[in-house]
């Protein structure tokens, strides 16, 4: 009932743009509720562990958290644009209604007093005829927070493009934390009460649909219709985002606590091609194959955390990562460890976090494909398989590992330390998938990739092409690492 009344009186001042603005606002609230959930990595890792007995289809949805995060962000951008454009039309009609002197219902509603001491009950936020839209925008809570949120959103979206993230990660990292201003702005956006509705007492005195037709008689004592009284609608956005924000704050507190635990670097190895291996120990650290951690080096940057896949096996008494020089931060870190006469830099670790590679032992046949430093998650898997075979682990479901195609520039395996030689180069994928399908006609094959998007597209197509329509025959499931 309340929304119908609000829309009725505002429709006198506006056309259908009010409905567009309010509908887009509800969509913004819904998407803003979802935007933080995909980046709660500890929560996702917990859900992955609790879903270990769930179907593959259900578990695989957790691997698309960043894709989902991006889609939600696109929807926020879309509805923000709709909301802004609709309000531009609304403010234009606000202004024209305030300047009107024709005695129409719109002009009478717009002339209602803003002076609350004199019993003012305004509907049009523009108080004076010479008030500009810009003045209302930058002097009202709704307008000012709207400008701040829009600027923050533009900066976050533009800095999250592929080129910026790859070439200037620091810009992306710092700019993306403007989401704090977006969330705060959204929470207080409706406090000003620009969207107003008729009070309950006023509605009881006269129904708006009837009294709107006899507005000339509002001030007649013999009339059954009185001038409507309005009040600001309570803000709603904070109700949508409160729970996700609390969840995200708890996530950050947990990750901060874990990151403050002491990390002991037990071994530093400099491999060819500027690849740094760090072997570490940390109290209470427990990992699974294919997981990754976030690493911070306070001497280089206090705020920057970068993800690295663990290359050690869970059976080993340490955990390790391999770092390739691929930017300012990694180059500075490698340079700091190369200095022989300087103390070893302090490292902070947050994690580990789960990935698609955790499910590798759920498949009878696994195909591991790594490109460049993307080989790192499979080093952990291959080591763990070796340990499981050494211990005669009968619970190991995996019976066959397919090709691990590593596009690396050295003839020796610098990551796994295994005697088995690695095959190099880019295979003919159609031949590989055809061979696997023929050799394992009734198996479920897991294809795991840590590499570029173009390679992922090719492998995904091959998985679809060579999967049998008969569910009892060979099925290929594609899994890609996403950080």
C-alpha positions as CSV (number, residue, x, y, z in Angstrom):
1,X,0.0,0.0,0.0
2,X,2.8,2.4,1.0
3,X,4.6,2.0,-2.4
4,X,1.4,2.5,-4.3
5,X,0.8,5.8,-2.5
6,X,4.4,6.9,-3.0
7,X,4.1,6.2,-6.7
8,X,0.8,7.9,-7.0
9,X,1.8,11.3,-5.7
10,X,5.2,11.2,-7.3
11,X,3.6,10.2,-10.6
12,X,2.0,13.7,-10.6
13,X,5.5,15.1,-10.7
14,X,7.1,12.4,-12.9
15,X,6.2,10.0,-15.7
16,X,7.5,6.4,-15.7
17,X,11.0,7.5,-14.7
18,X,10.1,7.1,-11.1
19,X,9.4,3.4,-11.6
20,X,12.7,3.0,-13.4
21,X,14.6,4.7,-10.7
22,X,13.0,2.7,-7.9
23,X,13.3,-0.6,-9.8
24,X,16.9,-0.1,-10.6
25,X,17.5,0.9,-6.9
26,X,16.1,-2.5,-5.8
27,X,18.3,-4.3,-8.3
28,X,21.3,-2.4,-7.0
29,X,20.5,-3.4,-3.4
30,X,20.2,-7.0,-4.4
31,X,23.4,-7.1,-6.4
32,X,25.3,-5.1,-3.7
33,X,24.2,-7.8,-1.3
34,X,25.9,-10.4,-3.5
35,X,29.1,-8.6,-4.5
36,X,31.1,-9.4,-1.4
37,X,30.2,-13.0,-1.0
38,X,32.4,-14.4,-3.9
39,X,35.5,-12.8,-2.4
40,X,35.0,-14.3,1.0
41,X,37.7,-16.9,0.3
42,X,37.7,-18.5,3.7
43,X,34.0,-19.0,3.4
44,X,34.3,-20.6,0.0
45,X,37.1,-22.9,1.2
46,X,34.9,-24.0,4.1
47,X,32.0,-24.6,1.7
48,X,34.3,-26.6,-0.6
49,X,35.3,-28.8,2.3
50,X,31.7,-29.4,3.5
51,X,30.7,-30.1,-0.1
52,X,33.3,-32.8,-0.6
53,X,30.6,-35.4,-0.9
54,X,28.4,-33.3,-3.1
55,X,28.0,-33.7,-6.8
56,X,30.7,-32.5,-9.1
57,X,28.3,-30.0,-10.6
58,X,27.6,-28.4,-7.3
59,X,31.3,-28.2,-6.3
60,X,32.3,-26.8,-9.6
61,X,30.1,-23.7,-9.0
62,X,32.5,-22.6,-6.3
63,X,35.2,-22.4,-8.9
64,X,33.4,-19.6,-10.7
65,X,33.4,-17.2,-7.8
66,X,35.4,-14.5,-9.6
67,X,33.3,-14.9,-12.7
68,X,30.2,-14.5,-10.6
69,X,31.8,-11.5,-8.9
70,X,32.4,-9.8,-12.2
71,X,28.9,-10.5,-13.5
72,X,27.4,-9.0,-10.4
73,X,29.7,-5.9,-10.8
74,X,28.5,-5.5,-14.4
75,X,24.9,-5.6,-13.2
76,X,25.7,-3.0,-10.6
77,X,27.1,-0.8,-13.3
78,X,24.1,-1.3,-15.5
79,X,21.5,-0.5,-12.9
80,X,23.6,2.4,-11.7
81,X,23.4,3.9,-15.1
82,X,19.7,3.3,-15.3
83,X,19.2,4.8,-11.8
84,X,21.2,7.9,-12.7
85,X,19.6,8.5,-16.0
86,X,16.1,8.1,-14.5
87,X,16.9,10.6,-11.8
88,X,18.2,13.1,-14.3
89,X,14.7,13.1,-15.9
90,X,13.2,13.2,-12.4
91,X,15.1,16.2,-11.4
92,X,14.2,18.0,-14.6
93,X,10.6,17.5,-13.9
94,X,11.2,18.5,-10.3
95,X,12.5,21.8,-11.5
96,X,9.8,22.4,-14.0
97,X,7.1,21.6,-11.5
98,X,8.6,23.9,-9.0
99,X,8.7,26.8,-11.5
100,X,5.1,26.2,-12.7
101,X,2.5,28.8,-11.9
102,X,-0.5,27.4,-13.7
103,X,-2.2,26.2,-10.5
104,X,-1.9,22.5,-11.6
105,X,-1.7,19.7,-9.1
106,X,2.1,19.4,-9.8
107,X,2.7,23.1,-9.0
108,X,0.6,22.9,-5.8
109,X,2.5,19.8,-4.6
110,X,5.8,21.4,-5.4
111,X,4.9,24.6,-3.5
112,X,4.3,22.7,-0.2
113,X,6.5,24.3,2.5
114,X,9.9,22.9,3.6
115,X,9.7,24.7,6.9
116,X,8.9,21.9,9.4
117,X,8.4,24.4,12.2
118,X,5.4,25.8,10.3
119,X,4.0,22.3,9.7
120,X,5.8,21.9,6.4
121,X,5.2,18.7,4.5
122,X,7.1,18.9,1.2
123,X,7.1,16.5,-1.6
124,X,9.4,18.2,-4.1
125,X,13.0,18.4,-2.8
126,X,13.7,21.6,-4.8
127,X,12.7,24.4,-2.5
128,X,13.0,27.5,-4.6
129,X,12.3,28.3,-8.2
130,X,15.9,29.3,-8.9
131,X,17.4,26.2,-7.2
132,X,19.5,24.2,-9.7
133,X,19.8,20.5,-10.0
134,X,23.6,20.7,-9.3
135,X,22.9,22.5,-6.0
136,X,20.4,19.8,-4.8
137,X,22.9,17.1,-5.9
138,X,25.8,18.4,-3.9
139,X,23.8,19.6,-0.8
140,X,21.6,16.6,-0.2
141,X,22.7,13.3,1.4
142,X,21.2,11.3,-1.4
143,X,22.9,13.4,-4.1
144,X,26.3,13.6,-2.5
145,X,26.5,9.9,-1.6
146,X,25.3,9.1,-5.1
147,X,28.2,11.1,-6.6
148,X,30.7,9.4,-4.3
149,X,29.4,5.9,-5.1
150,X,29.4,6.6,-8.8
151,X,33.0,7.9,-8.8
152,X,34.2,4.9,-6.7
153,X,32.4,2.5,-9.0
154,X,33.9,4.0,-12.2
155,X,37.4,3.9,-10.7
156,X,37.0,0.3,-9.6
157,X,35.6,-0.9,-12.9
158,X,38.2,0.8,-15.0
159,X,41.1,-0.3,-12.9
160,X,39.8,-3.9,-13.0
161,X,40.3,-4.3,-16.7
162,X,42.6,-7.1,-17.9
163,X,45.4,-4.7,-19.0
164,X,45.5,-2.8,-15.7
165,X,45.4,-5.9,-13.6
166,X,48.2,-7.5,-15.6
167,X,50.5,-4.5,-16.1
168,X,49.7,-2.3,-13.0
169,X,48.5,-4.6,-10.3
170,X,49.1,-2.1,-7.6
171,X,46.7,0.4,-9.2
172,X,44.0,-2.3,-9.3
173,X,44.7,-3.4,-5.8
174,X,44.5,0.0,-4.2
175,X,41.7,1.3,-6.3
176,X,39.5,-1.7,-5.7
177,X,39.4,-0.9,-2.0
178,X,37.2,2.1,-2.9
179,X,34.4,-0.4,-2.4
180,X,34.5,0.7,1.2
181,X,33.2,4.1,0.1
182,X,30.6,2.5,-2.1
183,X,29.3,0.3,0.6
184,X,29.2,3.2,3.2
185,X,27.5,5.5,0.6
186,X,24.9,2.9,-0.2
187,X,24.1,2.4,3.5
188,X,23.4,6.1,4.1
189,X,22.1,6.9,0.6
190,X,18.4,7.0,1.7
191,X,18.8,8.7,5.1
192,X,17.9,12.1,3.6
193,X,14.4,10.9,2.9
194,X,14.0,12.5,-0.6
195,X,11.6,9.7,-1.5
196,X,8.6,10.6,0.6
197,X,5.2,9.1,1.2
198,X,1.9,10.1,2.6
199,X,1.5,9.7,6.3
200,X,-0.9,7.1,7.7
201,X,-3.1,9.8,9.3
202,X,-3.3,11.7,6.0
203,X,-4.3,8.6,4.1
204,X,-7.1,7.9,6.6
205,X,-8.5,11.4,6.1
206,X,-8.7,11.0,2.4
207,X,-7.6,8.5,-0.2
208,X,-5.0,9.9,-2.6
209,X,-6.8,8.7,-5.8
210,X,-10.0,10.5,-4.9
211,X,-8.4,13.6,-3.3
212,X,-6.1,14.1,-6.2
213,X,-9.0,14.8,-8.5
214,X,-10.4,17.5,-6.2
215,X,-7.2,19.2,-5.2
216,X,-8.8,22.7,-5.7
217,X,-10.9,22.0,-2.6
218,X,-8.1,21.0,-0.2
219,X,-8.3,24.2,1.8
220,X,-12.2,24.2,1.8
221,X,-13.4,23.4,5.3
222,X,-16.5,21.7,3.9
223,X,-14.4,19.3,1.7
224,X,-13.8,15.7,2.7
225,X,-10.3,15.9,1.3
226,X,-7.5,17.7,3.1
227,X,-4.1,18.7,1.9
228,X,-1.9,15.5,2.0
229,X,0.9,15.3,4.6
230,X,4.2,13.6,3.6
231,X,7.1,12.1,5.4
232,X,10.4,10.7,4.3
233,X,10.6,7.0,3.6
234,X,13.0,5.1,5.9
235,X,16.2,3.9,4.2
236,X,16.2,0.3,3.0
237,X,19.6,-0.3,1.4
238,X,21.4,-1.1,4.7
239,X,19.1,-4.0,5.4
240,X,20.3,-5.7,2.2
241,X,24.0,-5.3,2.8
242,X,24.2,-5.6,6.6
243,X,24.6,-9.4,6.7
244,X,27.2,-9.6,3.8
245,X,29.2,-6.8,5.3
246,X,29.3,-8.5,8.7
247,X,30.3,-11.7,7.1
248,X,33.0,-9.9,5.1
249,X,34.3,-8.1,8.2
250,X,34.5,-11.5,10.1
251,X,36.4,-12.9,7.1
252,X,38.9,-10.0,7.1
253,X,39.4,-10.4,10.9
254,X,40.1,-14.1,10.5
255,X,42.5,-13.5,7.7
256,X,44.3,-10.8,9.6
257,X,44.7,-13.1,12.6
258,X,46.1,-15.9,10.4
259,X,48.5,-13.5,8.6
260,X,50.0,-12.4,11.9
261,X,51.2,-15.8,12.8
262,X,54.9,-16.2,12.5
263,X,56.3,-17.7,9.3
264,X,59.7,-19.4,9.3
265,X,61.6,-19.6,6.0
266,X,63.5,-22.8,6.1
267,X,65.0,-22.8,2.6
268,X,65.5,-20.4,-0.3
269,X,66.3,-21.7,-3.8
270,X,67.0,-19.5,-6.9
271,X,66.0,-21.5,-10.0
272,X,66.8,-20.5,-13.6
273,X,64.7,-18.0,-15.4
274,X,64.3,-15.8,-12.3
275,X,62.1,-18.3,-10.4
276,X,62.4,-18.1,-6.6
277,X,61.4,-21.1,-4.4
278,X,60.6,-20.5,-0.7
279,X,60.1,-23.3,1.7
280,X,58.4,-22.3,4.9
281,X,56.9,-23.5,8.2
282,X,54.0,-22.1,10.1
283,X,52.3,-23.3,13.2
284,X,48.9,-24.9,12.5
285,X,49.3,-24.7,8.8
286,X,47.4,-27.5,7.0
287,X,47.0,-27.8,3.2
288,X,45.6,-29.9,0.4
289,X,46.9,-30.3,-3.1
290,X,46.4,-27.5,-5.5
291,X,45.6,-24.8,-2.9
292,X,47.1,-21.3,-2.8
293,X,48.1,-18.7,-0.3
294,X,48.4,-14.9,-0.2
295,X,51.9,-13.6,0.5
296,X,52.9,-10.2,1.9
297,X,56.4,-8.8,2.4
298,X,56.1,-5.7,4.7
299,X,59.6,-4.4,3.6
300,X,58.3,-4.1,0.0
301,X,54.7,-3.1,0.6
302,X,52.6,-3.1,3.8
303,X,49.3,-3.5,2.0
304,X,49.9,-5.6,-1.1
305,X,49.0,-9.3,-0.9
306,X,49.7,-11.6,-3.9
307,X,48.4,-15.1,-4.5
308,X,50.7,-18.0,-5.2
309,X,49.9,-21.7,-5.6
310,X,51.5,-24.1,-3.2
311,X,54.0,-26.4,-4.9
312,X,54.6,-28.7,-1.9
313,X,52.6,-31.8,-1.1
314,X,50.5,-32.2,2.0
315,X,52.7,-35.2,3.0
316,X,55.8,-32.9,3.3
317,X,56.8,-31.2,6.6
318,X,56.9,-27.8,4.9
319,X,55.0,-25.7,2.4
320,X,56.6,-24.1,-0.6
321,X,55.8,-21.6,-3.4
322,X,57.6,-20.7,-6.6
323,X,57.7,-17.0,-7.6
324,X,58.5,-15.8,-11.1
325,X,59.5,-12.3,-11.8
326,X,56.4,-10.8,-13.4
327,X,56.1,-7.3,-12.1
328,X,57.5,-4.7,-9.7
329,X,56.5,-6.5,-6.6
330,X,57.8,-9.9,-7.5
331,X,61.0,-8.5,-8.9
332,X,61.6,-6.5,-5.7
333,X,60.9,-9.7,-3.7
334,X,63.4,-11.8,-5.7
335,X,66.0,-9.0,-5.5
336,X,65.6,-8.9,-1.7
337,X,66.2,-12.6,-1.4
338,X,69.2,-12.5,-3.8
339,X,71.1,-10.2,-1.5
340,X,73.6,-12.4,0.3
341,X,74.7,-10.2,3.1
342,X,71.2,-8.8,4.0
343,X,68.8,-10.4,6.5
344,X,66.1,-12.6,5.0
345,X,63.0,-10.4,4.5
346,X,60.0,-11.1,6.8
347,X,57.1,-12.9,5.0
348,X,53.4,-13.0,6.0
349,X,51.1,-15.7,4.8
350,X,47.4,-15.9,4.6
351,X,45.6,-19.1,3.7
352,X,45.6,-21.7,2.3
353,X,42.5,-21.4,0.1
354,X,40.8,-24.0,-2.0
355,X,40.8,-24.3,-5.8
356,X,39.4,-26.6,-8.5
357,X,42.6,-28.7,-8.3
358,X,41.6,-30.1,-4.9
359,X,39.2,-32.4,-6.8
360,X,41.9,-34.1,-8.8
361,X,41.7,-37.3,-6.7
362,X,38.0,-37.5,-7.3
363,X,38.7,-38.6,-10.9
364,X,39.9,-42.0,-12.2
365,X,41.9,-40.3,-15.0
366,X,43.3,-36.8,-14.7
367,X,44.8,-34.6,-17.4
368,X,47.0,-31.8,-16.1
369,X,47.8,-28.8,-18.3
370,X,50.0,-26.0,-17.2
371,X,51.4,-23.0,-19.1
372,X,54.5,-21.2,-17.8
373,X,54.4,-20.7,-14.1
374,X,50.9,-22.2,-14.2
375,X,52.6,-25.6,-13.7
376,X,52.9,-24.9,-9.9
377,X,49.6,-26.4,-8.7
378,X,50.4,-29.7,-10.5
379,X,53.8,-29.9,-8.8
380,X,51.9,-30.4,-5.6
381,X,49.6,-32.9,-7.2
382,X,52.3,-35.0,-8.7
383,X,54.3,-35.0,-5.5
384,X,51.3,-36.1,-3.5
385,X,50.6,-38.9,-5.9
386,X,54.1,-40.1,-5.6
387,X,53.8,-40.1,-1.8
388,X,50.5,-41.9,-1.9
389,X,51.9,-44.6,-4.1
390,X,55.0,-45.0,-1.9
391,X,52.7,-45.5,1.1
392,X,50.4,-47.8,-0.9
393,X,47.3,-45.6,-0.2
394,X,44.4,-47.8,-1.3
395,X,41.9,-44.9,-1.0
396,X,43.5,-43.2,-4.0
397,X,40.8,-43.2,-6.7
398,X,43.1,-41.8,-9.4
399,X,44.6,-44.6,-11.4
400,X,46.0,-42.7,-14.4
401,X,47.6,-39.3,-15.0
402,X,47.5,-38.1,-18.5
403,X,50.0,-35.7,-20.1
404,X,51.2,-32.7,-18.0
405,X,52.1,-30.3,-20.8
406,X,54.4,-27.7,-19.3
407,X,55.3,-24.8,-21.5
408,X,58.6,-24.0,-19.6
409,X,61.9,-22.9,-21.0
410,X,64.3,-25.4,-19.4
411,X,64.9,-29.0,-20.2
412,X,64.9,-30.0,-16.5
413,X,61.9,-30.2,-14.1
414,X,62.7,-27.4,-11.7
415,X,59.4,-27.7,-9.7
416,X,58.6,-31.3,-8.9
417,X,62.0,-32.8,-8.4
418,X,60.7,-36.1,-9.8
419,X,62.8,-38.3,-12.1
420,X,59.9,-38.6,-14.6
421,X,60.6,-36.3,-17.5
422,X,58.0,-33.7,-18.4
423,X,56.7,-33.4,-22.0
424,X,57.1,-29.9,-23.5
425,X,55.4,-28.0,-26.2
426,X,51.7,-27.6,-27.1
427,X,50.1,-31.0,-27.9
428,X,47.5,-31.6,-30.6
429,X,44.5,-31.5,-28.3
430,X,42.2,-33.4,-30.6
431,X,44.6,-36.3,-30.8
432,X,45.2,-36.3,-27.1
433,X,41.5,-36.3,-26.2
434,X,40.7,-38.9,-28.8
435,X,43.4,-41.2,-27.4
436,X,42.2,-40.7,-23.8
437,X,38.6,-41.3,-24.8
438,X,39.6,-44.5,-26.6
439,X,41.8,-45.8,-23.8
440,X,39.3,-45.1,-21.1
441,X,35.8,-45.6,-22.7
442,X,33.9,-45.7,-19.4
443,X,35.9,-43.4,-17.2
444,X,35.3,-39.9,-15.8
445,X,38.2,-37.8,-16.8
446,X,39.1,-34.5,-15.0
447,X,40.9,-31.9,-17.1
448,X,42.8,-29.4,-15.0
449,X,44.3,-26.2,-16.4
450,X,46.3,-23.4,-14.9
451,X,47.0,-21.1,-17.9
452,X,45.7,-18.4,-20.2
453,X,42.1,-17.9,-21.3
454,X,42.7,-18.9,-24.9
455,X,44.0,-22.3,-23.9
456,X,41.0,-22.7,-21.5
457,X,38.7,-22.0,-24.4
458,X,40.3,-24.8,-26.5
459,X,40.3,-27.3,-23.7
460,X,36.7,-26.5,-22.8
461,X,35.6,-27.2,-26.4
462,X,37.5,-30.5,-26.5
463,X,35.9,-31.6,-23.2
464,X,32.5,-31.0,-24.6
465,X,33.3,-32.5,-28.0
466,X,34.7,-35.8,-26.7
467,X,32.3,-36.4,-23.8
468,X,29.8,-39.1,-24.7
469,X,26.1,-38.4,-24.8
470,X,25.7,-41.7,-22.9
471,X,26.4,-40.9,-19.2
472,X,27.7,-44.4,-18.7
473,X,30.6,-43.8,-21.1
474,X,33.6,-41.4,-21.1
475,X,32.9,-37.9,-19.6
476,X,35.4,-35.0,-19.6
477,X,35.1,-32.4,-16.9
478,X,37.0,-29.1,-17.3
479,X,38.5,-27.4,-14.3
480,X,40.4,-24.1,-14.4
481,X,42.4,-22.3,-11.7
482,X,41.0,-18.9,-10.8
483,X,42.6,-16.5,-8.4
